[in-house]
Amino acid sequence: MIQDGTVVRSSGFSSVLETNKVLQKTYALLAATLIFSGLTAFYAMSINAAPLGILITLVGYFGLLILTNVLKNSAWGILSVFALTGFMGYTLGPIVNMYLHNMVNGHQLVFMALSGTGIIFVALSGYALISKKDFSFMTGFIMTGAIVAFLAGLAAIFFHMAILSLAVSAAFILISSGIILIQTGAIINGGETNYVMATVTLYVSLYNIFLSLLQLLGAFNRD
């Protein structure tokens, strides 16, 4: 009995170590990709790059996302993550430049959006880490909301519907916040063992939250 109990405890301890390992690798890779993404955004800003356009952005994003998913279990998967996040960072450059150059308080708005994104991520991640809850019950609702918000966002772009665009931005903040909870909870509870895809999920959530906050802050600060 003692031997069996020891085996059970050892197995449980091994599971905890594996979970912590995935979490550590995820946060380390996320930090590295955020820095790299910031550098590509700064480069795009420094050369005053033009916006890539919705079609190129979507093709580039989904293409690199599919590539990352295919390579997620190899060393090439890490390179594809940097390619994806670098590309997305580059798309941020023209957007941030627009706020900095076209709005009197543009620098303040960008700083507030960055700060807000950081606060949201730390608060949600901290709650998931401390509570150790499984948030997978939210998955169906969040995925449905993401699809609806994505389609509504496309409609707002093509039909120039400003009010709908703001509503979509607010929705994406909530949806991305839910995804952060789900993903972090999955790592903690052993439901996510691939740190490459976990990193991509968290990065995209942060990207969406930052853009959405920036759009909302910009809209509410217009004369």
Backbone bond lengths (Angstrom), bond angles and torsions (degrees), N, CA, C in turn:
res aa  C-N    CA-C-N  psi(-1)  N-CA   C-N-CA  omega(-1)  CA-C   N-CA-C  phi
1 M - - - 1.457 - - 1.530 111.49 -
2 I 1.335 114.81 -42.43 1.452 118.52 -179.97 1.521 110.34 -64.42
3 Q 1.346 114.81 -40.71 1.456 118.91 179.67 1.520 111.58 -63.94
4 D 1.346 116.14 -42.36 1.465 120.01 178.51 1.517 110.60 -63.01
5 G 1.345 115.51 -41.45 1.453 119.83 179.42 1.512 111.37 -62.62
6 T 1.332 115.23 -37.06 1.454 120.21 178.76 1.517 111.12 -65.51
7 V 1.326 115.36 -39.96 1.458 120.43 178.64 1.505 111.07 -62.59
8 V 1.339 116.14 -42.85 1.458 121.14 179.89 1.511 110.91 -63.16
9 R 1.346 115.24 -44.90 1.457 118.95 -179.27 1.524 111.14 -66.02
10 S 1.330 116.76 -39.37 1.456 120.60 179.24 1.514 111.20 -64.28
11 S 1.346 114.55 -40.62 1.456 119.22 179.00 1.522 110.69 -63.55
12 G 1.350 115.43 -42.09 1.454 119.73 179.51 1.513 111.45 -65.84
13 F 1.344 116.65 -39.79 1.454 121.03 179.25 1.521 110.42 -65.46
14 S 1.339 116.20 -39.65 1.463 120.58 178.10 1.518 110.69 -62.89
15 S 1.330 116.84 -38.81 1.459 121.68 178.99 1.524 110.90 -64.25
16 V 1.325 116.24 -40.51 1.461 120.77 178.77 1.524 110.75 -64.41
17 L 1.340 115.41 -43.08 1.461 119.48 178.88 1.521 111.29 -61.92
18 E 1.337 116.63 -41.16 1.456 120.73 -179.57 1.523 110.50 -65.22
19 T 1.346 116.66 -40.56 1.458 121.39 178.42 1.521 110.70 -63.32
20 N 1.333 116.41 -45.86 1.461 120.50 178.92 1.527 111.14 -62.33
21 K 1.330 116.11 -35.33 1.462 120.79 179.48 1.527 110.59 -65.12
22 V 1.330 116.45 -43.85 1.466 120.86 178.45 1.522 110.20 -63.99
23 L 1.330 116.49 -42.11 1.462 120.97 -179.58 1.519 110.99 -63.66
24 Q 1.326 116.92 -44.80 1.457 121.12 -179.69 1.528 111.25 -63.80
25 K 1.336 116.45 -43.91 1.462 120.09 179.73 1.531 110.97 -65.64
26 T 1.322 116.01 -37.44 1.462 120.31 179.62 1.520 110.78 -63.49
27 Y 1.334 116.12 -49.08 1.468 119.63 -178.80 1.531 111.78 -66.89
28 A 1.337 117.21 -35.82 1.462 120.30 178.76 1.531 110.36 -65.95
29 L 1.331 116.32 -45.63 1.460 120.01 179.71 1.523 110.82 -68.32
30 L 1.331 116.98 -36.87 1.463 120.64 178.13 1.524 110.41 -62.47
31 A 1.320 116.80 -44.75 1.464 120.56 179.16 1.529 110.64 -60.97
32 A 1.335 116.48 -43.34 1.467 120.52 -179.50 1.525 111.43 -64.79
33 T 1.333 116.62 -41.36 1.461 119.63 -179.33 1.520 111.83 -70.56
34 L 1.327 117.32 -32.88 1.458 119.96 177.01 1.530 110.82 -65.74
35 I 1.329 115.87 -39.92 1.467 119.77 177.33 1.523 110.05 -65.12
36 F 1.337 116.46 -46.19 1.467 120.62 179.75 1.522 111.01 -62.96
37 S 1.319 115.98 -40.86 1.459 120.79 178.46 1.525 110.65 -63.45
38 G 1.332 116.21 -39.09 1.453 120.39 177.81 1.522 111.51 -64.27
39 L 1.335 116.16 -37.29 1.461 120.33 178.76 1.526 111.60 -66.97
40 T 1.333 116.94 -42.11 1.467 119.19 179.10 1.522 110.85 -68.73
41 A 1.323 116.68 -33.67 1.469 119.82 176.20 1.521 110.01 -65.92
42 F 1.328 115.96 -42.95 1.467 119.92 178.93 1.526 110.94 -63.53
43 Y 1.332 116.05 -38.69 1.466 119.53 178.24 1.525 110.61 -62.75
44 A 1.331 115.88 -44.92 1.469 119.61 179.09 1.520 110.75 -62.00
45 M 1.329 116.46 -36.92 1.458 120.33 178.52 1.523 111.05 -69.04
46 S 1.329 116.81 -39.72 1.467 120.51 -176.00 1.524 112.35 -67.91
47 I 1.333 116.76 -30.23 1.475 119.20 179.04 1.521 111.28 -96.70
48 N 1.348 114.73 5.56 1.463 120.68 -179.78 1.536 111.02 53.97
49 A 1.337 115.14 49.11 1.463 121.70 -177.33 1.528 110.70 -63.20
50 A 1.309 115.52 144.45 1.461 121.07 177.48 1.520 109.39 -81.03
51 P 1.324 117.49 151.23 1.476 120.33 176.77 1.527 110.24 -57.12
52 L 1.333 116.26 142.22 1.456 120.47 -177.39 1.521 112.98 -75.43
53 G 1.323 117.23 -20.37 1.458 120.36 -177.65 1.516 110.77 94.69
54 I 1.314 115.80 153.31 1.464 120.82 -174.27 1.523 112.05 -63.58
55 L 1.327 117.93 -39.85 1.467 120.91 -176.48 1.523 111.64 -66.94
56 I 1.335 116.76 -49.25 1.469 120.34 179.85 1.528 110.49 -63.31
57 T 1.325 116.26 -39.61 1.458 120.52 -179.80 1.524 111.16 -62.75
58 L 1.320 117.07 -46.50 1.466 120.63 -179.26 1.519 111.68 -66.66
59 V 1.341 117.08 -43.03 1.468 120.58 179.43 1.531 110.30 -63.20
60 G 1.331 116.15 -44.68 1.452 120.44 179.17 1.517 111.89 -63.58
61 Y 1.324 116.25 -43.68 1.468 120.45 -178.65 1.524 111.59 -65.15
62 F 1.317 117.05 -54.63 1.463 119.68 -176.73 1.529 111.51 -67.46
63 G 1.341 117.12 -34.92 1.461 119.70 177.66 1.519 111.78 -62.43
64 L 1.330 116.68 -47.81 1.459 120.93 179.76 1.521 111.78 -70.42
65 L 1.334 116.96 -31.24 1.462 120.33 177.28 1.528 110.63 -66.22
66 I 1.329 116.80 -43.22 1.464 121.22 177.69 1.529 109.89 -64.07
67 L 1.333 116.46 -43.28 1.457 120.32 178.54 1.526 111.29 -59.55
68 T 1.317 116.61 -43.58 1.464 121.02 179.07 1.516 111.20 -62.55
69 N 1.321 116.91 -40.56 1.459 120.95 179.50 1.527 111.30 -64.11
70 V 1.342 115.98 -37.75 1.465 120.72 179.39 1.534 110.84 -68.58
71 L 1.339 116.50 -37.44 1.466 121.41 -174.75 1.526 113.80 -98.11
72 K 1.315 117.25 9.74 1.464 121.32 -170.06 1.527 114.78 -60.46
73 N 1.328 117.79 -23.51 1.463 120.66 -177.66 1.527 113.22 -98.86
74 S 1.333 116.64 11.33 1.460 120.46 179.22 1.522 109.85 -127.41
75 A 1.335 115.04 170.72 1.466 119.67 178.68 1.516 111.30 -64.24
76 W 1.325 116.74 -27.55 1.465 120.48 177.50 1.524 111.65 -64.27
77 G 1.319 116.15 -23.02 1.461 120.07 179.23 1.519 111.70 -62.34
78 I 1.338 116.54 -36.54 1.459 120.47 179.08 1.525 110.23 -66.12
79 L 1.340 116.28 -41.54 1.459 119.92 178.07 1.525 111.37 -63.80
80 S 1.326 116.23 -38.42 1.465 119.28 179.03 1.521 111.29 -68.20
81 V 1.340 117.47 -31.15 1.468 120.77 175.79 1.527 109.86 -63.64
82 F 1.329 116.11 -44.13 1.463 119.41 178.26 1.524 111.34 -66.44
83 A 1.338 116.67 -35.31 1.466 119.50 176.76 1.519 110.36 -64.03
84 L 1.329 116.39 -43.36 1.464 121.64 179.97 1.521 111.73 -64.90
85 T 1.324 116.22 -50.98 1.470 119.69 -176.96 1.526 111.53 -70.37
86 G 1.349 116.55 -32.20 1.463 119.10 175.78 1.515 111.10 -65.86
87 F 1.320 116.09 -41.42 1.458 120.56 177.91 1.525 110.85 -63.07
88 M 1.324 116.55 -44.54 1.463 120.01 -179.65 1.528 111.21 -66.96
89 G 1.334 116.19 -34.84 1.453 119.36 175.87 1.517 110.93 -64.28
90 Y 1.329 115.92 -40.11 1.469 120.49 178.76 1.527 110.74 -61.47
91 T 1.338 116.94 -38.56 1.466 119.69 179.33 1.529 111.78 -67.13
92 L 1.331 116.50 -22.43 1.463 119.79 178.75 1.530 112.54 -73.81
93 G 1.349 115.92 -30.03 1.459 120.34 -175.43 1.518 114.16 -51.85
94 P 1.346 118.66 -55.94 1.469 119.95 -179.72 1.524 113.17 -61.87
95 I 1.335 116.67 -33.52 1.462 120.30 -179.50 1.521 110.60 -67.80
96 V 1.332 116.11 -46.87 1.460 120.02 179.28 1.527 110.16 -64.25
97 N 1.336 116.86 -40.58 1.462 120.62 177.50 1.523 111.70 -57.72
98 M 1.318 115.93 -39.61 1.458 120.44 -179.90 1.526 111.14 -59.70
99 Y 1.334 116.47 -42.57 1.466 119.76 179.28 1.527 110.98 -70.71
100 L 1.324 116.84 -39.90 1.458 119.96 -177.89 1.522 112.47 -66.99
101 H 1.321 116.63 -36.22 1.466 120.34 -174.44 1.531 114.20 -94.09
102 N 1.326 115.86 -23.07 1.469 118.57 -174.18 1.527 114.50 -105.70
103 M 1.312 117.46 -6.02 1.459 119.74 -179.53 1.521 109.09 -126.12
104 V 1.304 115.88 137.61 1.470 121.68 -177.06 1.527 110.92 -58.61
105 N 1.318 116.36 -43.16 1.463 121.42 -179.08 1.522 111.33 -102.89
106 G 1.328 116.70 33.27 1.461 121.49 -177.13 1.519 113.51 -58.12
107 H 1.336 116.70 -43.49 1.469 120.11 -179.88 1.522 110.84 -61.24
108 Q 1.322 116.42 -39.79 1.455 120.99 179.58 1.524 110.81 -66.17
109 L 1.327 117.07 -40.43 1.462 121.12 -179.66 1.528 111.26 -64.79
110 V 1.330 116.32 -44.00 1.465 120.32 178.98 1.527 110.23 -62.80
111 F 1.320 116.69 -42.71 1.466 120.58 179.09 1.528 110.44 -63.67
112 M 1.321 116.83 -42.68 1.468 120.34 179.56 1.528 111.22 -63.96
113 A 1.337 116.75 -39.54 1.468 120.35 178.99 1.522 110.46 -65.97
114 L 1.336 116.85 -42.16 1.464 120.56 177.92 1.527 111.01 -64.03
115 S 1.326 115.73 -45.27 1.465 120.37 -179.95 1.521 110.91 -63.28
116 G 1.326 115.99 -44.30 1.459 120.34 179.76 1.522 111.69 -61.94
117 T 1.326 116.04 -40.70 1.469 120.16 178.37 1.523 110.57 -62.53
118 G 1.332 115.76 -44.72 1.458 119.92 179.29 1.517 112.33 -62.89
119 I 1.330 116.91 -42.61 1.465 121.02 -179.42 1.523 110.59 -64.37
120 I 1.324 116.71 -44.04 1.461 120.67 179.39 1.523 110.99 -61.07
121 F 1.341 116.45 -45.29 1.466 119.90 -178.23 1.529 111.33 -64.52
122 V 1.320 116.66 -47.16 1.467 120.28 -178.85 1.522 110.70 -62.77
123 A 1.335 117.23 -42.80 1.462 120.97 -178.45 1.536 111.27 -65.08
124 L 1.320 116.75 -46.70 1.464 120.16 -178.48 1.523 111.86 -68.99
125 S 1.331 116.64 -43.00 1.464 120.00 178.92 1.520 110.59 -64.55
126 G 1.332 116.25 -41.91 1.452 120.27 178.34 1.525 112.01 -61.25
127 Y 1.325 115.84 -42.44 1.464 119.62 179.09 1.523 110.84 -63.56
128 A 1.343 116.65 -43.56 1.460 120.28 -179.84 1.524 111.15 -65.26
129 L 1.325 117.16 -40.38 1.462 121.26 -179.33 1.526 111.80 -67.47
130 I 1.336 115.86 -40.55 1.466 119.83 -177.53 1.531 111.42 -75.45
131 S 1.319 116.57 -44.81 1.467 120.50 -176.89 1.519 112.48 -75.64
132 K 1.357 116.64 -28.75 1.472 122.80 -177.32 1.530 111.94 55.93
133 K 1.324 116.32 30.10 1.458 120.48 -179.64 1.521 111.29 -79.02
134 D 1.322 114.91 155.65 1.459 121.55 174.52 1.528 107.46 -97.30
135 F 1.310 116.57 114.07 1.465 121.48 -176.60 1.530 112.36 -99.41
136 S 1.325 116.87 16.13 1.458 120.29 -176.88 1.528 112.82 -63.63
137 F 1.332 117.51 -20.59 1.460 120.61 179.01 1.533 111.60 -64.29
138 M 1.337 116.49 -17.59 1.464 121.07 179.88 1.526 112.79 -86.20
139 T 1.331 117.01 -9.85 1.463 120.74 -170.05 1.524 113.32 -57.24
140 G 1.323 117.28 -49.66 1.464 120.78 -177.79 1.523 112.21 -59.02
141 F 1.325 115.81 -45.88 1.463 121.08 -179.46 1.524 110.91 -64.71
142 I 1.348 116.46 -43.91 1.465 121.08 -178.01 1.523 110.71 -65.88
143 M 1.327 117.41 -43.66 1.470 120.03 -178.89 1.532 111.46 -65.70
144 T 1.314 116.26 -39.24 1.471 119.90 177.08 1.517 110.32 -64.02
145 G 1.326 116.17 -45.01 1.464 120.77 178.39 1.508 112.08 -62.21
146 A 1.356 117.26 -37.48 1.466 121.28 -179.73 1.528 110.90 -65.08
147 I 1.324 116.37 -42.03 1.466 120.23 179.60 1.526 110.73 -64.83
148 V 1.327 115.84 -45.53 1.464 120.31 179.67 1.521 110.52 -63.10
149 A 1.336 116.89 -43.92 1.468 120.79 -179.24 1.525 110.69 -65.64
150 F 1.325 116.91 -38.20 1.469 120.59 179.24 1.529 111.07 -63.17
151 L 1.330 116.11 -46.31 1.465 120.15 179.50 1.532 110.96 -66.17
152 A 1.335 116.19 -39.42 1.464 119.94 177.50 1.521 110.85 -65.20
153 G 1.336 116.22 -35.89 1.455 119.92 178.27 1.523 111.89 -64.96
154 L 1.343 116.36 -40.85 1.454 120.14 176.62 1.531 110.93 -62.80
155 A 1.341 115.52 -41.25 1.470 119.74 178.59 1.526 110.59 -63.13
156 A 1.330 116.35 -40.31 1.466 120.30 -179.83 1.524 110.91 -64.24
157 I 1.345 116.96 -35.41 1.469 120.72 179.80 1.519 111.10 -71.14
158 F 1.320 116.27 -50.00 1.467 120.40 -174.36 1.526 113.23 -72.82
159 F 1.338 116.70 -29.22 1.461 119.71 -178.43 1.526 112.36 -105.48
160 H 1.342 116.48 6.08 1.476 122.31 175.55 1.538 111.34 53.62
161 M 1.322 115.83 53.38 1.465 121.92 -179.81 1.528 108.61 -103.76
162 A 1.318 116.06 96.04 1.464 121.32 -173.51 1.528 112.45 -63.42
163 I 1.335 116.57 -42.91 1.466 119.82 -178.12 1.528 110.86 -64.66
164 L 1.323 116.70 -41.90 1.464 120.56 177.66 1.522 110.55 -63.66
165 S 1.321 116.39 -37.87 1.462 121.08 178.92 1.522 111.45 -61.28
166 L 1.327 116.75 -41.21 1.466 120.85 178.42 1.528 111.00 -67.40
167 A 1.333 115.76 -38.85 1.463 119.74 178.05 1.524 110.48 -63.87
168 V 1.320 116.21 -40.04 1.467 121.03 178.35 1.530 110.34 -64.59
169 S 1.324 117.17 -40.13 1.462 121.12 178.30 1.524 110.91 -60.77
170 A 1.323 116.30 -44.85 1.467 120.42 178.31 1.526 110.28 -63.04
171 A 1.334 116.35 -40.36 1.460 120.78 179.99 1.521 111.12 -64.78
172 F 1.330 117.05 -39.89 1.461 120.71 -178.74 1.526 111.79 -67.31
173 I 1.324 117.22 -31.01 1.467 119.30 176.06 1.526 109.97 -64.34
174 L 1.326 116.15 -44.82 1.465 120.43 179.11 1.523 111.42 -66.70
175 I 1.334 116.28 -44.55 1.462 120.74 -178.61 1.527 110.93 -64.30
176 S 1.322 116.91 -46.02 1.464 120.69 179.96 1.519 111.47 -65.31
177 S 1.317 117.06 -34.45 1.467 120.72 176.04 1.522 110.06 -64.00
178 G 1.327 116.16 -41.93 1.463 120.43 177.33 1.517 111.22 -63.38
179 I 1.321 117.51 -39.59 1.466 121.27 179.64 1.527 110.94 -64.56
180 I 1.330 117.07 -38.41 1.468 120.09 177.18 1.524 110.47 -61.26
181 L 1.325 116.92 -43.31 1.465 120.74 177.74 1.527 111.15 -62.72
182 I 1.325 116.11 -46.36 1.464 120.85 -178.57 1.520 110.88 -62.21
183 Q 1.336 116.44 -47.34 1.462 120.22 -176.90 1.523 112.25 -66.80
184 T 1.320 116.75 -44.81 1.459 119.96 179.44 1.521 110.82 -64.76
185 G 1.334 116.40 -41.63 1.459 120.40 177.03 1.519 111.60 -62.21
186 A 1.329 116.85 -37.99 1.462 121.00 179.45 1.525 111.41 -65.03
187 I 1.334 116.73 -39.30 1.467 120.13 178.16 1.522 110.48 -65.14
188 I 1.318 116.12 -46.74 1.464 121.14 -176.75 1.524 111.72 -63.47
189 N 1.327 116.38 -38.72 1.465 120.91 -176.26 1.529 113.72 -93.82
190 G 1.334 116.41 8.94 1.459 119.91 175.08 1.511 115.39 82.98
191 G 1.329 117.20 7.92 1.460 119.78 -179.62 1.517 113.22 -80.73
192 E 1.329 116.62 -17.43 1.467 122.17 178.22 1.520 108.34 -123.73
193 T 1.317 117.02 117.96 1.465 121.11 -178.00 1.523 112.34 -115.07
194 N 1.333 117.64 -3.26 1.460 120.91 -178.88 1.528 109.03 -106.12
195 Y 1.321 116.25 106.70 1.467 119.67 -175.20 1.523 112.68 -71.54
196 V 1.319 117.66 -20.67 1.463 120.55 178.06 1.523 110.45 -65.49
197 M 1.335 116.44 -51.34 1.457 120.19 -179.63 1.530 111.39 -70.73
198 A 1.333 116.74 -32.17 1.470 119.80 176.80 1.526 109.73 -63.26
199 T 1.325 116.58 -40.83 1.461 121.37 178.43 1.521 111.19 -62.64
200 V 1.336 116.14 -45.76 1.467 120.61 179.74 1.524 110.59 -59.93
201 T 1.319 116.49 -44.53 1.469 120.75 -179.47 1.522 111.55 -60.40
202 L 1.320 116.74 -45.95 1.467 120.35 -179.25 1.525 110.90 -69.04
203 Y 1.328 117.34 -39.43 1.459 120.36 179.59 1.522 111.40 -62.34
204 V 1.321 117.03 -47.50 1.468 120.88 -179.57 1.526 110.26 -61.62
205 S 1.311 116.89 -37.59 1.464 120.70 178.00 1.522 110.82 -63.31
206 L 1.335 116.67 -44.36 1.462 120.57 178.12 1.525 111.24 -64.97
207 Y 1.318 116.52 -40.09 1.465 122.02 178.03 1.522 110.37 -58.91
208 N 1.325 116.07 -47.12 1.465 120.86 -178.64 1.524 111.83 -66.94
209 I 1.326 116.61 -39.37 1.461 119.87 179.37 1.527 110.41 -64.80
210 F 1.326 116.76 -44.05 1.469 120.22 179.91 1.525 111.49 -61.75
211 L 1.331 117.01 -48.81 1.457 120.27 -179.63 1.525 111.53 -62.51
212 S 1.324 116.01 -41.21 1.467 120.23 -178.29 1.520 110.92 -66.83
213 L 1.323 116.76 -43.75 1.466 120.31 177.32 1.522 110.88 -62.35
214 L 1.327 116.25 -41.53 1.459 120.46 -179.70 1.521 110.91 -62.56
215 Q 1.327 116.41 -41.51 1.461 119.68 -179.73 1.534 111.08 -67.61
216 L 1.319 116.34 -42.91 1.462 119.86 179.84 1.534 111.34 -65.47
217 L 1.319 116.53 -44.86 1.454 119.93 179.28 1.515 111.27 -63.89
218 G 1.335 116.49 -39.44 1.448 120.01 178.51 1.518 112.38 -64.77
219 A 1.348 115.74 -39.43 1.470 119.88 -179.78 1.522 111.60 -67.65
220 F 1.317 116.71 -40.44 1.462 119.89 -177.62 1.524 113.14 -78.81
221 N 1.332 116.96 -10.03 1.460 119.84 178.93 1.521 112.94 -105.99
222 R 1.326 116.51 8.38 1.466 119.26 177.18 1.523 109.65 -77.79
223 D 1.329 115.67 149.81 1.471 120.10 176.07 1.519 109.58 -74.41
